[in-house]
Amino acid sequence: MRQWSADTLAEATGRERRRDPVEMGSGGPAGNARLTAWTGLVLLVLFLVELVTLLDIRGFISWHIVVGVLLVPPALVKTATTGWRIVRYYTGRPSYRRAGPPPMPLRILGPLVVLSTLAVLGTGLALIALGSSSRTVLFSVLGYRVDAVTLHQGTFLVWGVATGLHTLGRIVPALRIVGADGKGVPKLPGRASRAIVLPAALAVAAVAAALVLGASGPWVSGDGFHRPEHRSGHQYDEQAFSGSGSRPGQ
């Protein structure tokens, strides 16, 4: 455990770094790391904007929805690039074996980051599809009513912890990789393909965001924040998004 912690800290602070071999064609591990770093930084910016919308979720609901949808394609791209690296490493690709894996704590944390990211984005899209029905109780746990909003809140909390730790461990290496692009570093093979992937993902995200926002009427109008039993009285459920569920009878 002590060695794992030391390795993680050394890489997170930039004192040590993995040497990613270069391959012809796609660029190999070095090209994969470059695309992953750029995608990760784009995701970080979008996630920070999404967090800002939580300061006034009803006031910024349109922005919350748009940014949430914008996050989906880049998140899928990053899942694909990291998944590709894992597969190539464990199937014995020599260049990926030479590059080596990340420190063990980050290897353990990685699947949780991926699953929680997909879960929080997936439950967010489910809320849009459900509209006002998202406040319908699905089941109860220890006396607490759980609905689709509660599931979104729960996955968000898990995601926040996992992604926060992941960001602390990867932000310096990512910035170093991205910063190398402007310092005369030789161009890696596959640069044209990498230059297309992220902009294409963002273009798809922009179109999807416009379409989804158009289908988000109940949330934009505020109806999605009502519990079914309160809708007729136009009383807002103050715990929508900002709480963790409520006890029966509250």
N, C-alpha and C positions, 0 to 999 in steps of 0.2 A: 504494500500500500504506500509506503514512504517513497519508493522508487517511482510508482505510478504518479504520485502527486508531484514529485520533482520533475518528471518528464513533461507532465501537463503544464506546469508553471513555466518551464523553460521554453516550450513552444508557444505558449500563450503570450509571453512577454517578448518574444522575438530573439531570445538568447540562442535558441537552436531552431533549426528549420529543416524540414525534409527536402531532400534533393530529388526533384522530379525529372526523370529522364525524358528526353524528347524523341518522338518517333516521327517518321515520315507519314504523310497523309493527314491524320487527325491531330498530330502533335503529341499523342500519347498521354502519360500522366501530367506533363507540363501543360498541355492544352486543356486537359480536363480540369486541372486546378485553376487555370485562368478563367474558364467559363463559370466554374462553381463560385469563384471569388466575386466576379462581377454580378452574378445572379444573387448571391447572398447579400451584397451591399444594396442592390435595388430593393430586395425584400425588406431589409432593415429600415430603409427610408419609408417604404409604404407602411410597414408595421408601426413605426413611430407616428405617422400621420393618423393611422387608425386609432392608436391610443389617445391621441389628442381629441378625437371625436367623442371619446367616452366622457369627457369633461361635461358635455351637455348632449346626451345621447338623443333626446327628442329634438333638440334644436339642430343637431348635425346629422340627423338620421339619413338624409340623402347622401351626404358625404361618407357616412359609415358604410352604407350599402355599396356605393361606387368603389371605394377603396378596397372593401372586402372582396369584391369580385375581381378587381385588378390584381389582387394578390394570388389568385388561384393559378393562372398559367405559369408565372415565375416560380411558384412553389412546386409545381409539377416538374418544371425544368430542373430545379435544384435537386429534387428527389431523384430524377433520372440520372443526373450527372454523378451524384454521390453513390447511387445504386450501381451505376456502371463501374465505378472505381472499385467498389466492394466485390462485385462479381469477378472483375478481371484479376483482382488480387487473390481471391480464394480459388479461382480456377487455374492459377499458376502462370499467368502472363508474366514473362521475365521482367519487363520494364516496370510493371506495377509491383512486383515482388521486390525489386530493387528500391523503389520509392518507399515501400514499407507502409504500415498502417499508422493511423494517429495514435496518440497515447491511449492506454486502456480506458481511463475514465470517459474520454470522448467517444470511444468505440461503444461503451455501454450506454452513454447518453444519447447517441445518434438515433437509434430506433424510436426512443421516446419522443425526440424532437420531431421526427417525421410523422409518427402516428398522431401526436397531439396537434401538429399543424394541420394535417388533413382533417382531423376531427373538428377543430374549431372552425375551419373554413366550411366543412361539410354541414355542420349543424347550423352555421349562419345561412347557407343557401337553403337549408330545409326551412328555416324560419320565414324566409321570403316566400317560399312555395306555400307554406301553411297560412301565412297571413294572420288574420284575427284568431284562427284556430290554434295558433301556437301557444296560447295561454290555457288550453284545455289540459287538465291533469292527466298524465299518462300512468303514473303509479306513485306510491308513497314509500318513503324510506325513513324508518325511525320516527314516524309521525309527521314528516315533512312531505308536502306535495311537490312532485317533480313534473314539470312540463317541458316543452321543447326549449323554452327560454332558459330554464334551469340547467338543462344539458349543455346549452351553449356557454353558459356562465362557468360550469364545472370544467369543461374542456379548455376554456380560456385560462382558468387558473393553473391547470396542469401545464398548458402551453407556455404561460408566462414564466413559470419557474424553470422549465426545461430549456426554453429558448434563451432565457437570460443567462443561464450558465453556459450554454453553447456559444452565445455571442462573446462572452468574456474570454472563452478559450480560443475563438477563431478570428476575432476582429483584427488583431494585429497582423497575423499571417495574411489575411485577405487584403488588408490595406497595403502590405508590402508587395503582394503579387500585382495588384492593380497599379500601384505606383511605379512598378518596374516598366509598365508599358510606355511611359513617357521619358525614360532615361536611357535611350539608345540601346536597349536590350534587343538582341537579334530577333527578328520576327519568327514566330513559331509556325510550323506547318499547320494548315487547317484554319488559318486566321479568318478567311472569307466565310467559311461555314459558321464559325463561332460568332462572327459579326452579324449574321442573319438570325440566329436562334433567339436571342433575347429580344431584339426589336420586334420580331415576328410574334413572340409570345405576348408582348405588351400591346401590339396591335389587336391581336385576338381578344386580349383582356378588355381593351377599350370598347370594342364592339359588343362584347358580352355584357359589360357594365351598363352600356346604354340600354340594351334590351332588358336586362334584369331590373334596372331602375324603373323602366316603363311598366313592369309587372309588379311593382312594389307599392301599389296604391294604398293598401291598408296601413302600411307602416308610415308612409309619407303623410297620410291624413291623420295619423295618431290612433286609428282604430286598433292597430296591432298591439298597442300597449294596454288595452282593456282586458280584464278577465271577462269571460263570457257572462257571468252573473252580474257584472257591473256595467256592461255595455249600454243598456237602456238608460242608465242614469248618467252616462258620460263622465264617469269618475275614473281617473287615471290610476293604474296600479303602480304605486311609487317604487315597487321592487322590481319592475321589469328592467332587466339588464343590470341594475345596480345592486340587487340582492342575491340571495342564494336559495330562494324558495320561501315558502311560508307554511306555518302550521295550519292544520285544519281549523276552520272557524275564524281565522284572521282575515 
